[in-house]
Amino acid sequence: MRSLRRVFRAVRWYLRELTDESAYDRHVAHLRKEQPQAPVPTRRAFERMRTERQERDPRQGFRCC
């Protein structure tokens, strides 16, 4: 049972990293470490900010959807 949990955690971690689902968690951890007084954005605000930044990036070149 313990090995099954370990496999499940590893697969979950891999999928979160692959889809960049963990980006918000990394951002919050970074903010709390570097700027503890700064307000932490909601996940929705973070995703909106990230999308806008990607759309402004000239290297992206196009928007798929």
C-alpha positions as CSV (number, residue, x, y, z in Angstrom):
1,M,0.0,0.0,0.0
2,R,2.8,2.4,0.8
3,S,4.5,1.8,-2.5
4,L,1.2,2.5,-4.3
5,R,0.9,5.8,-2.6
6,R,4.5,6.7,-3.5
7,V,3.7,5.9,-7.2
8,F,0.5,7.9,-7.1
9,R,2.4,10.9,-5.6
10,A,5.1,10.6,-8.2
11,V,2.6,10.5,-11.1
12,R,0.7,13.4,-9.6
13,W,3.9,15.5,-9.2
14,Y,4.9,14.7,-12.8
15,L,1.6,15.6,-14.2
16,R,1.5,18.9,-12.2
17,E,4.9,19.8,-13.5
18,L,4.2,18.8,-17.0
19,T,1.0,20.9,-17.2
20,D,2.6,23.7,-15.2
21,E,-0.2,23.4,-12.6
22,S,2.3,24.0,-9.9
23,A,3.3,27.4,-11.2
24,Y,0.9,29.1,-8.8
25,D,2.3,27.2,-5.8
26,R,5.8,28.2,-6.8
27,H,4.8,31.8,-7.2
28,V,3.1,32.0,-3.8
29,A,6.2,30.3,-2.1
30,H,8.5,32.8,-3.9
31,L,6.4,35.8,-2.8
32,R,6.2,34.7,0.8
33,K,9.9,34.2,0.9
34,E,11.1,37.3,-0.9
35,Q,8.3,39.8,-0.1
36,P,6.4,38.6,3.0
37,Q,4.4,41.8,3.2
38,A,3.2,41.7,-0.5
39,P,-0.4,40.5,-1.0
40,V,-0.7,37.1,-2.5
41,P,-2.9,37.1,-5.7
42,T,-5.7,34.6,-6.1
43,R,-5.2,31.7,-8.5
44,R,-7.5,33.4,-10.9
45,A,-5.6,36.7,-10.8
46,F,-2.3,34.9,-11.2
47,E,-3.6,33.0,-14.2
48,R,-4.9,36.2,-15.8
49,M,-1.6,37.9,-15.2
50,R,0.4,35.0,-16.6
51,T,-1.8,34.8,-19.7
52,E,-1.5,38.5,-20.4
53,R,2.3,38.3,-20.0
54,Q,2.5,35.4,-22.5
55,E,0.3,37.3,-25.0
56,R,2.6,40.3,-24.8
57,D,5.7,38.2,-25.3
58,P,6.9,38.6,-29.0
59,R,8.5,35.1,-28.9
60,Q,5.0,33.6,-28.6
61,G,4.1,34.8,-32.1
62,F,0.5,33.7,-32.1
63,R,-2.4,32.9,-29.8
64,C,-3.9,29.5,-30.3
65,C,-7.3,30.0,-28.9
